[in-house]
Amino acid sequence: MLTNLSPRNLAYIVFKRLKLFLGVLFVSLSLYAALVLTQPMQYESNASVLVKIGDSELVTPDAFSEAQGRTAASNANMAKQIMNSEQVIITSQDVLRSALERVGVTKVYPEIMKDAAKAKVPPMTLAIDRLIKDVSIAVNNETNVLMLSLFNTDPKTARAALTALIAATIDKQALVMRDPRLAFLENKLTALKIESDRARQSLLEFKQSSGISSFDEERTLLLKQRDEVQLSLRKMQSDLVAAEGRGSVLKDNLARTPGQIALSNENDLTLHQVDDARSRVVSLEAQYQAARQRFTETNPELQDLKAQLDNARRSANETSTQSSARVRTGANPLSQRLSADLSTAQSDADAFRKAVAERERQLEEINLRLGYLDTNEASLRELERRLGVSDKDYQSYLTRVQSARILNDMNLAGITNLSVVQAPSMPYKAARPKKLLLFVLALFAGLAGGLALCLLLEMLDDTIALPDQVEALTGLPLLAVVDEHHILPEQIR
């Protein structure tokens, strides 16, 4: 019966079952002696190997895309995969067998022949199984360095075996992961080169047959030319309308202007007034016709010009009727000037009319060419797309072939992406078993196991042995404790 785990009670429980407690401790220490002290001391040789992740594209050129700008997460995953791959290579059967063959199976494990005969397995198979257990691989935190360790009963053998293991790993890595398949890539590159040349020739023939050298440049140039021609056409049309209007006004004025006028008159002042009035009528008539091309009939400026023209005509008629003297007639200079201006206006109108026709012809040709480009755009774009895809595939395989050739040269030179940072060390003291640590653990396990067993038995025991147990059962306070006295027989009277 257990009521309180005070130090006094614990001591009482241990001493009450002292033999059991010491028995458990003895068993724990005996197991330590049997399992630890009988094992041979092993020495640990350490080495570190750097895995160059930066050469990942050279390791397997067909496993990576040529797209740039990989994310940090993808780079980290790729580095992790490469590190895991290297660990698998190191612990592979072929690498371990090669390392054992280089050092010697019996040198690494002197008792291997006897043990293999007992187990009825080939010595090499048993040695490989043991070497896997004796090899330890760890990745240094946040680095690309592999930490290698190898245990053996002989320190020199441990160092030699680890050296052989690293050498065998480098050789195997060159064969497994640096397989560029150069012949396949070169054949594929040749086929892509032919396909690219064929696509380029088809595009060239189409451009020659269609007369399209550069679709985008020609289209941009035609659109620019069309804008310029349209702007020029509108200007020519405006100039043509103005010239035709000017010619119409001059023709009307010429019809109203007499071809013969008085050259001399006794009343010269009146003649000059008549000429001035007619000149003013002609000028206002020209201004009025020009204004009609720009303004509507309700425009105030146009109405004002019309009023001035009517007044000028009335004034001219009144002035011409005032002269009643003898007049000597001749060619009218004003009529001659109007005739010359009319000829010039008609020439200008003809020139503008031809220019308008030429601009319209140019605009029609440009529109026809643009329509022709639109019709052939789909075919041209498809040929350009095929050429682009072919060139992209060709450049992709060209890069891979170049990488494969570099790898081939590196393989011939025995260069891999593994670099030995620290050569295998020569151990000077045994690394395992750690006898002192294991002894402390065995001692602690024996003490803890013995105490736990004693407590368990005390909990299952229903006898009363301690004063605390009396108080717990009766619920009454304990007044006194009388120790048991053993009376010797000779003391009895």
C-alpha positions as CSV (number, residue, x, y, z in Angstrom):
1,M,0.0,0.0,0.0
2,L,1.4,3.4,-1.1
3,T,0.1,6.6,0.4
4,N,2.9,9.2,0.1
5,L,6.0,9.4,-2.0
6,S,8.2,11.3,0.5
7,P,12.0,10.7,0.5
8,R,11.6,8.7,3.7
9,N,9.0,6.5,2.2
10,L,11.0,6.0,-1.0
11,A,14.0,5.0,1.1
12,Y,11.9,2.6,3.1
13,I,10.4,1.0,-0.1
14,V,13.9,0.6,-1.6
15,F,15.4,-1.0,1.5
16,K,12.3,-3.1,2.0
17,R,12.9,-4.7,-1.4
18,L,16.6,-4.1,-1.6
19,K,17.4,-7.4,-3.2
20,L,14.9,-6.8,-6.0
21,F,16.3,-3.3,-6.6
22,L,19.9,-4.5,-6.7
23,G,18.8,-7.4,-9.0
24,V,17.4,-5.0,-11.6
25,L,20.5,-2.8,-11.4
26,F,22.7,-5.9,-11.8
27,V,20.7,-7.0,-14.8
28,S,21.1,-3.6,-16.5
29,L,24.8,-3.4,-15.9
30,S,25.2,-7.0,-17.0
31,L,23.4,-6.2,-20.3
32,Y,25.8,-3.2,-20.7
33,A,28.8,-5.4,-20.1
34,A,27.5,-8.1,-22.5
35,L,26.4,-5.8,-25.3
36,V,28.9,-2.9,-25.1
37,L,32.1,-4.2,-23.6
38,T,32.2,-7.2,-25.9
39,Q,32.0,-5.1,-29.0
40,P,35.3,-4.1,-30.7
41,M,36.2,-0.4,-30.7
42,Q,35.5,1.4,-34.0
43,Y,37.2,4.4,-35.4
44,E,35.4,7.1,-37.5
45,S,37.0,8.7,-40.6
46,N,35.2,11.9,-41.7
47,A,35.2,13.7,-45.1
48,S,33.1,16.4,-46.8
49,V,32.1,16.6,-50.5
50,L,30.8,19.7,-52.3
51,V,28.0,19.1,-54.8
52,K,28.1,21.9,-57.4
53,I,24.5,22.7,-58.0
54,G,25.4,25.5,-60.4
55,D,26.4,22.9,-63.0
56,S,23.0,21.3,-62.9
57,E,22.4,22.1,-66.5
58,L,25.5,20.3,-67.4
59,V,24.6,17.3,-65.3
60,T,21.5,16.4,-67.2
61,P,21.1,18.8,-70.2
62,D,17.8,17.2,-71.2
63,A,16.2,17.5,-67.8
64,F,16.0,21.3,-67.7
65,S,14.3,23.9,-69.8
66,E,16.1,26.9,-71.3
67,A,13.6,29.3,-69.8
68,Q,15.4,31.9,-67.7
69,G,14.3,33.4,-64.4
70,R,13.6,30.3,-62.4
71,T,12.0,31.0,-59.0
72,A,13.8,30.5,-55.8
73,A,11.5,27.7,-54.8
74,S,12.1,25.7,-57.9
75,N,15.9,26.2,-57.5
76,A,15.7,24.9,-53.9
77,N,13.7,21.9,-55.0
78,M,16.2,21.1,-57.8
79,A,19.1,21.4,-55.4
80,K,17.4,19.1,-52.9
81,Q,16.8,16.5,-55.7
82,I,20.4,16.6,-56.7
83,M,21.6,16.2,-53.1
84,N,19.3,13.3,-52.6
85,S,20.5,11.7,-55.9
86,E,24.1,12.0,-54.7
87,Q,23.2,10.2,-51.5
88,V,21.5,7.4,-53.4
89,I,24.6,7.0,-55.6
90,I,26.9,6.8,-52.6
91,T,24.9,4.1,-50.9
92,S,24.2,2.1,-54.1
93,Q,25.4,-1.5,-54.4
94,D,27.7,-0.9,-57.3
95,V,29.5,2.0,-55.5
96,L,29.9,0.0,-52.3
97,R,31.1,-3.0,-54.2
98,S,33.7,-0.9,-56.1
99,A,34.9,0.6,-52.8
100,L,35.4,-2.8,-51.2
101,E,37.1,-4.2,-54.2
102,R,39.6,-1.2,-54.2
103,V,40.5,-1.7,-50.6
104,G,39.9,-5.4,-50.2
105,V,37.0,-7.1,-48.5
106,T,39.1,-9.1,-46.0
107,K,41.1,-5.9,-45.1
108,V,37.9,-4.0,-44.3
109,Y,36.3,-6.9,-42.5
110,P,38.9,-9.5,-41.5
111,E,36.3,-12.0,-40.2
112,I,34.1,-11.7,-43.3
113,M,34.9,-15.1,-44.7
114,K,34.1,-17.0,-41.5
115,D,30.9,-15.0,-41.0
116,A,29.8,-15.5,-44.6
117,A,30.4,-19.2,-44.3
118,K,28.2,-19.4,-41.2
119,A,25.5,-17.3,-42.8
120,K,25.8,-19.1,-46.1
121,V,25.9,-15.9,-48.1
122,P,28.6,-14.6,-50.5
123,P,31.3,-12.6,-48.7
124,M,30.8,-9.6,-50.9
125,T,27.1,-9.4,-50.2
126,L,27.6,-9.6,-46.4
127,A,30.4,-7.0,-46.6
128,I,28.1,-4.6,-48.6
129,D,25.4,-5.0,-45.9
130,R,27.9,-4.2,-43.2
131,L,29.4,-1.3,-45.1
132,I,25.9,0.3,-45.5
133,K,25.5,0.2,-41.7
134,D,29.0,1.6,-41.2
135,V,28.6,4.6,-43.6
136,S,26.8,7.7,-42.5
137,I,25.8,10.6,-44.8
138,A,24.4,13.9,-43.7
139,V,23.8,17.2,-45.5
140,N,25.3,20.3,-43.9
141,N,22.6,22.8,-43.0
142,E,21.7,25.2,-45.8
143,T,24.7,24.2,-47.9
144,N,25.5,21.8,-50.8
145,V,28.1,19.9,-48.7
146,L,27.7,16.2,-47.9
147,M,29.3,15.1,-44.6
148,L,30.5,11.5,-45.0
149,S,31.6,9.2,-42.1
150,L,32.8,5.6,-42.1
151,F,33.4,3.4,-39.1
152,N,36.0,0.5,-38.9
153,T,38.0,-1.3,-36.2
154,D,41.2,-0.1,-37.9
155,P,41.7,3.7,-38.3
156,K,43.9,3.3,-41.4
157,T,41.3,1.0,-43.0
158,A,38.5,3.4,-42.1
159,R,40.4,6.2,-43.9
160,A,41.3,4.0,-46.9
161,A,37.7,2.7,-47.3
162,L,36.2,6.2,-47.2
163,T,38.7,7.4,-49.8
164,A,37.8,4.5,-52.0
165,L,34.1,5.2,-51.5
166,I,34.5,8.8,-52.6
167,A,36.5,7.8,-55.7
168,A,33.9,5.1,-56.6
169,T,31.1,7.7,-56.1
170,I,32.8,10.1,-58.5
171,D,33.3,7.5,-61.1
172,K,29.7,6.2,-60.8
173,Q,28.4,9.8,-60.9
174,A,30.2,10.4,-64.2
175,L,28.6,7.3,-65.7
176,V,25.1,7.8,-64.4
177,M,24.4,11.5,-64.2
178,R,26.7,12.7,-66.9
179,D,25.3,10.8,-69.8
180,P,24.8,13.4,-72.5
181,R,23.6,11.0,-75.2
182,L,25.6,13.1,-77.6
183,A,24.9,10.9,-80.7
184,F,21.1,11.2,-80.2
185,L,21.3,15.0,-79.7
186,E,23.4,15.5,-82.7
187,N,21.1,13.4,-84.9
188,K,18.1,15.4,-83.6
189,L,20.0,18.7,-84.2
190,T,20.6,17.7,-87.8
191,A,16.9,16.9,-88.4
192,L,15.9,20.2,-86.8
193,K,18.4,22.0,-89.0
194,I,16.9,20.5,-92.1
195,E,13.4,21.3,-90.9
196,S,14.4,24.9,-90.1
197,D,16.0,25.4,-93.6
198,R,12.9,23.9,-95.2
199,A,10.6,26.3,-93.4
200,R,12.9,29.3,-94.2
201,Q,12.9,28.3,-97.9
202,S,9.1,28.0,-98.0
203,L,8.8,31.5,-96.4
204,L,11.3,32.9,-98.9
205,E,9.5,31.4,-101.9
206,F,6.2,32.8,-100.6
207,K,7.6,36.3,-100.2
208,Q,9.1,36.2,-103.7
209,S,5.9,35.0,-105.3
210,S,3.7,37.4,-103.4
211,G,6.1,40.3,-103.5
212,I,5.9,40.8,-99.8
213,S,9.3,41.4,-98.2
214,S,8.4,42.6,-94.8
215,F,4.7,42.5,-94.0
216,D,4.7,44.8,-90.9
217,E,7.0,47.3,-92.4
218,E,5.2,47.4,-95.7
219,R,1.8,47.7,-94.1
220,T,3.0,50.5,-91.8
221,L,4.4,52.3,-94.8
222,L,1.3,51.9,-96.9
223,L,-0.9,53.2,-94.1
224,K,1.3,56.2,-93.7
225,Q,1.2,56.8,-97.5
226,R,-2.5,56.5,-97.5
227,D,-2.9,59.1,-94.8
228,E,-0.6,61.4,-96.7
229,V,-2.4,60.9,-100.0
230,Q,-5.8,61.4,-98.4
231,L,-4.6,64.6,-96.8
232,S,-3.2,65.8,-100.1
233,L,-6.4,64.7,-102.0
234,R,-8.5,66.8,-99.6
235,K,-6.2,69.8,-100.2
236,M,-6.3,69.4,-103.9
237,Q,-10.0,69.1,-104.0
238,S,-10.3,72.3,-101.9
239,D,-8.0,74.1,-104.3
240,L,-9.9,72.8,-107.3
241,V,-13.2,74.0,-105.9
242,A,-11.6,77.4,-105.2
243,A,-10.1,77.6,-108.7
244,E,-13.4,76.6,-110.3
245,G,-15.3,79.2,-108.3
246,R,-12.7,81.9,-109.1
247,G,-13.0,81.0,-112.8
248,S,-16.8,81.1,-112.7
249,V,-16.7,84.6,-111.1
250,L,-14.2,85.9,-113.6
251,K,-16.3,84.4,-116.5
252,D,-19.4,86.2,-115.2
253,N,-17.5,89.5,-114.8
254,L,-16.0,89.2,-118.2
255,A,-19.4,88.7,-119.8
256,R,-20.7,91.8,-118.1
257,T,-17.6,93.9,-118.9
258,P,-17.6,95.5,-122.4
259,G,-14.7,94.7,-124.6
260,Q,-14.6,98.3,-126.0
261,I,-14.5,101.4,-123.8
262,A,-14.1,105.1,-124.4
263,L,-10.4,105.9,-124.6
264,S,-10.9,109.7,-124.4
265,N,-13.7,112.0,-123.3
266,E,-14.1,115.6,-122.7
267,N,-15.3,114.6,-119.3
268,D,-12.3,112.6,-118.2
269,L,-13.3,112.8,-114.6
270,T,-16.5,111.0,-115.3
271,L,-14.7,108.3,-117.2
272,H,-12.3,107.8,-114.3
273,Q,-15.2,107.5,-111.9
274,V,-16.9,105.0,-114.2
275,D,-13.7,102.9,-114.3
276,D,-13.3,103.0,-110.6
277,A,-16.9,102.0,-110.1
278,R,-16.6,99.1,-112.4
279,S,-13.4,97.9,-110.8
280,R,-15.0,98.1,-107.4
281,V,-18.0,96.0,-108.8
282,V,-15.6,93.4,-110.1
283,S,-13.7,93.2,-106.8
284,L,-16.8,92.9,-104.8
285,E,-18.2,90.3,-107.2
286,A,-15.1,88.1,-106.7
287,Q,-15.2,88.5,-103.0
288,Y,-18.9,87.6,-102.9
289,Q,-18.4,84.4,-105.0
290,A,-15.5,83.3,-102.8
291,A,-17.6,83.9,-99.7
292,R,-20.5,81.8,-101.1
293,Q,-18.1,78.8,-101.2
294,R,-17.5,79.2,-97.4
295,F,-20.6,80.6,-95.9
296,T,-24.4,79.9,-96.1
297,E,-26.9,82.4,-97.5
298,T,-28.0,83.5,-94.0
299,N,-24.4,84.4,-92.9
300,P,-24.2,88.1,-91.9
301,E,-20.9,88.6,-93.7
302,L,-22.2,87.1,-96.9
303,Q,-25.3,89.4,-96.7
304,D,-23.1,92.4,-96.1
305,L,-21.0,91.6,-99.2
306,K,-24.1,91.2,-101.2
307,A,-25.4,94.6,-100.1
308,Q,-22.1,96.3,-100.9
309,L,-22.1,94.6,-104.4
310,D,-25.7,95.9,-105.1
311,N,-24.7,99.4,-104.1
312,A,-21.5,99.3,-106.2
313,R,-23.6,98.1,-109.3
314,R,-26.1,100.9,-108.9
315,S,-23.3,103.5,-108.4
316,A,-21.6,102.2,-111.6
317,N,-24.8,102.4,-113.6
318,E,-25.5,105.9,-112.4
319,T,-21.9,107.1,-113.2
320,S,-21.9,105.6,-116.7
321,T,-25.2,107.4,-117.7
322,Q,-23.9,110.8,-116.6
323,S,-21.4,111.1,-119.5
324,S,-23.0,112.5,-122.6
325,A,-19.9,113.9,-124.3
326,R,-18.3,112.6,-127.6
327,V,-16.3,109.4,-126.8
328,R,-13.4,107.7,-128.6
329,T,-13.6,103.9,-128.0
330,G,-10.9,101.1,-127.8
331,A,-10.0,97.9,-126.1
332,N,-11.0,97.7,-122.5
333,P,-7.9,97.1,-120.3
334,L,-10.1,95.7,-117.5
335,S,-11.7,93.2,-119.9
336,Q,-8.2,92.1,-121.0
337,R,-7.1,91.6,-117.4
338,L,-10.2,89.7,-116.6
339,S,-9.6,87.5,-119.7
340,A,-6.0,86.8,-118.5
341,D,-7.1,86.0,-115.0
342,L,-9.8,83.7,-116.3
343,S,-7.3,81.8,-118.5
344,T,-5.0,81.4,-115.4
345,A,-7.9,80.2,-113.2
346,Q,-8.9,77.7,-115.9
347,S,-5.3,76.4,-116.1
348,D,-5.1,76.1,-112.4
349,A,-8.4,74.3,-112.3
350,D,-7.2,71.8,-115.0
351,A,-4.0,71.3,-113.0
352,F,-5.8,70.7,-109.8
353,R,-8.3,68.3,-111.6
354,K,-5.4,66.2,-112.9
355,A,-3.7,66.2,-109.4
356,V,-7.0,65.1,-107.8
357,A,-7.3,62.3,-110.4
358,E,-3.7,61.2,-109.7
359,R,-4.2,61.2,-105.9
360,E,-7.4,59.1,-106.3
361,R,-5.5,56.7,-108.5
362,Q,-2.7,56.4,-105.9
363,L,-5.2,56.0,-103.1
364,E,-6.9,53.2,-105.0
365,E,-3.6,51.4,-105.6
366,I,-2.7,51.7,-101.9
367,N,-6.1,50.3,-100.9
368,L,-5.7,47.4,-103.3
369,R,-2.2,46.6,-101.9
370,L,-3.5,46.7,-98.4
371,G,-6.3,44.3,-99.3
372,Y,-3.7,42.0,-101.0
373,L,-1.6,42.1,-97.8
374,D,-4.7,41.3,-95.7
375,T,-5.6,38.4,-98.0
376,N,-2.1,36.8,-97.7
377,E,-1.5,37.7,-94.0
378,A,-2.7,34.3,-92.7
379,S,-0.4,32.3,-95.0
380,L,2.5,34.6,-94.2
381,R,2.0,34.4,-90.5
382,E,1.7,30.6,-90.6
383,L,5.0,30.3,-92.4
384,E,6.7,32.7,-90.0
385,R,5.3,30.8,-87.1
386,R,6.6,27.5,-88.5
387,L,10.0,29.1,-89.0
388,G,10.0,30.5,-85.5
389,V,9.1,27.2,-83.9
390,S,11.8,25.4,-86.0
391,D,14.4,28.0,-85.1
392,K,13.5,27.8,-81.4
393,D,13.7,24.0,-81.4
394,Y,17.0,24.1,-83.3
395,Q,18.5,26.7,-80.9
396,S,17.3,24.6,-77.9
397,Y,19.0,21.5,-79.1
398,L,22.0,23.4,-80.3
399,T,22.5,24.5,-76.7
400,R,22.0,21.0,-75.4
401,V,24.5,19.6,-78.0
402,Q,27.1,22.1,-76.9
403,S,26.5,21.2,-73.3
404,A,26.7,17.5,-74.2
405,R,30.0,18.0,-76.0
406,I,31.4,19.8,-73.0
407,L,30.2,17.0,-70.8
408,N,31.8,14.4,-73.1
409,D,35.1,16.2,-72.7
410,M,34.6,16.5,-69.0
411,N,33.9,12.7,-68.8
412,L,37.0,12.0,-70.7
413,A,39.0,14.1,-68.3
414,G,37.3,12.5,-65.3
415,I,35.7,15.8,-64.1
416,T,32.3,15.7,-62.3
417,N,30.3,18.1,-60.2
418,L,31.6,16.6,-57.0
419,S,34.6,18.2,-55.3
420,V,36.3,16.9,-52.2
421,V,36.3,19.7,-49.6
422,Q,37.9,17.7,-46.8
423,A,39.8,14.5,-47.5
424,P,39.1,11.5,-45.3
425,S,40.6,12.1,-41.9
426,M,42.8,9.7,-39.9
427,P,41.0,9.0,-36.6
428,Y,43.2,8.9,-33.5
429,K,40.6,7.7,-31.0
430,A,37.7,5.3,-31.0
431,A,34.3,6.8,-31.9
432,R,32.1,3.9,-30.9
433,P,30.8,2.4,-28.8
434,K,30.8,5.3,-26.4
435,K,31.4,3.2,-23.2
436,L,31.1,6.0,-20.7
437,L,27.9,7.4,-22.1
438,L,26.4,3.9,-22.4
439,F,27.5,3.0,-18.8
440,V,25.8,6.1,-17.4
441,L,22.7,5.3,-19.4
442,A,22.7,1.6,-18.2
443,L,23.2,2.8,-14.6
444,F,20.4,5.2,-14.9
445,A,18.2,2.6,-16.5
446,G,19.0,0.1,-13.7
447,L,18.2,2.6,-11.0
448,A,15.1,3.9,-12.6
449,G,13.9,0.4,-13.4
450,G,14.6,-1.0,-9.9
451,L,12.8,2.0,-8.3
452,A,9.8,1.7,-10.6
453,L,9.5,-2.1,-9.9
454,C,9.7,-1.5,-6.2
455,L,7.0,1.2,-6.4
456,L,4.8,-1.1,-8.4
457,L,5.1,-3.9,-5.9
458,E,4.4,-1.5,-3.0
459,M,1.2,-0.3,-4.7
460,L,0.1,-3.9,-5.0
461,D,0.9,-4.7,-1.4
462,D,-2.0,-4.3,1.1
463,T,0.0,-4.7,4.3
464,I,0.6,-1.8,6.7
465,A,4.2,-1.0,7.3
466,L,4.4,2.8,7.7
467,P,2.7,5.2,10.2
468,D,1.3,7.2,7.3
469,Q,-0.6,4.1,6.2
470,V,-2.2,3.8,9.6
471,E,-3.5,7.4,9.6
472,A,-4.7,6.9,6.0
473,L,-6.7,3.8,6.8
474,T,-8.2,4.8,10.2
475,G,-8.6,8.5,9.7
476,L,-7.3,9.1,13.2
477,P,-4.2,11.0,14.2
478,L,-1.2,8.9,15.2
479,L,-0.1,9.7,18.8
480,A,3.1,7.6,19.1
481,V,5.2,5.1,17.3
482,V,6.8,2.2,19.3
483,D,9.7,0.6,17.7
484,E,10.0,-3.1,17.7
485,H,12.6,-4.4,20.2
486,H,14.0,-7.8,20.0
487,I,14.6,-9.4,23.5
488,L,17.3,-12.0,23.8
489,P,16.5,-15.3,25.5
490,E,19.1,-14.7,28.3
491,Q,17.4,-11.4,29.1
492,I,14.2,-13.2,30.1
493,R,14.1,-14.1,33.9
